[in-house]
Amino acid sequence: MISGYHGEEINETSASNSAICSCALLFSNIHSKNMTVTFRAWSKGYKELQSEDSTLFRLDGYNKTRYSRRKKQEGLLELASREAHEKQEVYFATILNDDGSPYCAIESNAGYFGLDFLRDSYDNYLLYEYREYCGKLFLEVILLYECYPGTNEKMRRIDFSYTHQGGFSTVIYQGVMIEGTYEEITAEHPPISKEELEKLWVDYPKFGEYDQLIRLDRIPLQARERILEYTDKEFPAFRQYLQRDIARYQQTKK
């Protein structure tokens, strides 16, 4: 994931949707009729939406553009993000619930899409990593972040990795990684099913249309069970989101 933030951070998590609409699109084919996407970046460090100015400044830095220097800023963030999408350069998107709270933070760069799913406390508990192959995206890695009970302090990270042939492996990191005192446990598992493998492939999204990327029913069964084992204790809403996605896309097949 891309790191580093610039400028003033503005807390919008409790703001009304009207405060976000200047750079937000309505999702019509997602979990909620009122779920929206804004192209303002999500600041993990401050757990807030960045301002449009700060996000534009970051895009200019990554993409060598000059949008943030223009006098008229209205509509520029969406324009700069759309251009970055078309050129496969860096841009951000944050999926918001109908109450304005964040559901998922997206970062895109050169055929890569990283999706941070956020808990009620606005820290990330789940990460998807998609990479492009032959014009489609493949969900290569799903990361689960486990915290100590009742806290936001990370205790463990589990990487669920998949190959194009259906291979499945895990790596568990425990301890303090930054100090080099962590334990690393690797394991190979039986291949996932053909149906599970098919769900890991996604059409490259059109700009602003990320409903297929954030589907939780794409998670293969063994990883799903391990994630539920943790989230049922610390973030029960995940099971509701998962069941909602399963029901929605089962109906789509019928």
N, C-alpha and C positions, 0 to 999 in steps of 0.2 A: 504494500500500500504506500502511496505517496505521503510524505510527512512534511511538516513545517507550515506554520501559519503566520499570516501577516495582518496587521491592522487591528482595529477595534472589533471585539466580539460582541454581538448583540443577541441577547437571550430572547428567543421567539417561542420557546416551548409552551408558554402559557398564553401566548397572544392569540387573537382571533384570526380566522383564515383571511380576513380582509387585509390584514397587515402583510400577508405573504403573496397576495394575488398579483402583485406587480410583476412577478416572474415565476408564475406557477401555472401548470397545466392540469386540467381535470382528467383523471383516469375514468374511463367509462367501462373498462373491461377488467376490473381488478376486484379486490375483496369488498370494498365499500364504494358505493356510488359517489361518495364525497371525498375519497382518497385523492390526494393531489401530489404532483411532483414539482419541486422548485429546483432551480439550478444553482442555488446558493449552497456552498460547501458546508458540511457538518464538521464542527471542531470537536474532535474526540477529547482533547485536553481540557477544554472548557465546557464540554457537553452543551454546546449551543450552535445555532445557525450563525454562520458568518454573514456579515452585511454584503450587499451586492458589490459595493466598492472593493471590499477586501477580497472577494472571490474573483472579481475581474483582475485585480492586481496579481493574484496568484496565477491566473490563466496567462496573463501577459508574460510572467516570468518563465513559465514552463514552455509556452508555445511561441515565444518571441514575437508577440503581437503588441499593439499599442492601444487597445480599447480603453483602458483605464485613464488614458490621457485626454480623451475626448471631453468636450465641455458638456454636451448633451448625453446623459447617461441612460435615459429611459429606453428600455428595450434592448440595451447593449449586451446584457449578460446572456439573454437567450440567443441573441445573434452570435456572440462569441462561442457559446457552447455548441450551437448547431454547426458552426464552421469547424470546430474542433472534432465533433462527431464525424463529419464528412471526411475530414483529413486524417482521422484516427489519431488525433492528438489528445492532450490531457483536458478533461473537463469533469465536472461533478454534478451529481443530482441527489436530492434527498426526498425520499418518499414520506409523505406526511399522512397521518390518520385524519379522520374527519374533525377531530378536536384540535388539530394543529400540532400534535405531538409527533415526534419522528418515529417511523417504523423501520426504515432501512436507509443507509447512506451508501451511495454508489460513487466509485471512482473509475474512470475509463482512460485508457492510454494504449495506443498502438495494438488494438485487438485484444486488450485485456480489460475485463470488468471485474472489479472487486466489490462485493456487497457485504456491508456490515449490518447485521440485524441487531436492533437495540432493545434493551429491556426497559421497564418502567423507570429505572434510575438513569436511563440514557447511556449506559455503558454497553459495549458490544458483547454479546454472548455467542454469536454464531457468525461465521464468515464463509461466503462462497467465493471461489476464484475460477472465473471462466477465461479460457484462452481460445483464440480463433484458429481454426484449421479449415482451409479450403472454403472460406466464406461462411462457415457456421461456427458456433461457440460450443465448447465442450467444458462441462463442469469437472475440472480436474481434481480440485481439493475442496473439502468442507472442513472447517476448523471449528471446534467447540472449545470455548473458554469457560473453565469452571472456577468459581470463586469460593473462598471460604464461606461457610454458611452464614447468611445474613449480612454479608459484606460485599464490597466491590473489589476486594483484593484478590488478584488472580492466584489460584492455587495450582492449576493444571491446564495444559493445552493438549487436545487430542486432534491429530491430523488424520482425516480419512481421505486417502488418495486413490484415484482410479485411472486405469489406462483405457485406451481406445478398444482394446480387446476384451475388456471386462475384468482385468486384474484389479485386486483390491488389497490394500495394505494400510496399516496404521502406524503412527508414531506418537507416543505419549511423552510429553515433557513435564517433569515434575521438579519443583524446587525453584531457585532464583536463577533464571537464565542469564540475566545481565552480569551476575557475579561468577558465572561459570560453575556454579555448584549444583546444577540441575542434573536430574537423572533422565536418561533417554531410553525408552523401551520401544523397540520396533517389532512388528509382527506381520506375517503374510497370511492372508485369509483365502478361503475358496472364492472363485470368481462370482461376481454378481450375475443375476439372471439377464436374459436377453431383453426382457421388458424394462428392467431397471437401467440397463445400459442405454437403451433408446431414449429414456427420459433425461439422460445426462447431455444429450445433444439438443441444441436450441438454435433456431434461425437467428442470424445477426439482427439485432433490434433496429427498428426505425428510430429516429431521434424522438425522444420523449415517450416512447412506448416500451416500458420495462416490465409489464405484467407477467410475461413469460419467464423473465430472469428471476423474479422473486418467489416463484412457486416453491413452497416447502415440500410438496409431494414428490419433488424430484429426488429427495434424499433416499438412497437405498435402505432397505429394511434393517440391516444390521447396524448401520450408523444411526438410523432413526431411533432404534430401541435404546441405544446408549445415550443419545441426546435426551430422550424422554426420561430416562432414569435420573438424569441430573435436573432437567427443567421442571419436572413434576414437583420437586422439592423447592426449587429456588425461583422458578418463573413459570407457573402453571398456565399462563396465557399462551405459551408456545403450543401446547396440545390443542387448544381451541383454534389457533391459527392454522395448524396442520390439518385438523379435521375439516376446517372450512375449505382449504385448498383441495383436499381429497374429494370432498363432496362436489365442489364447483367443477372440477375437471373430469370427474366421472360422468357428470351430467352432460358435459360438452361432447363426450364420446358417443352418447346414446343418440 
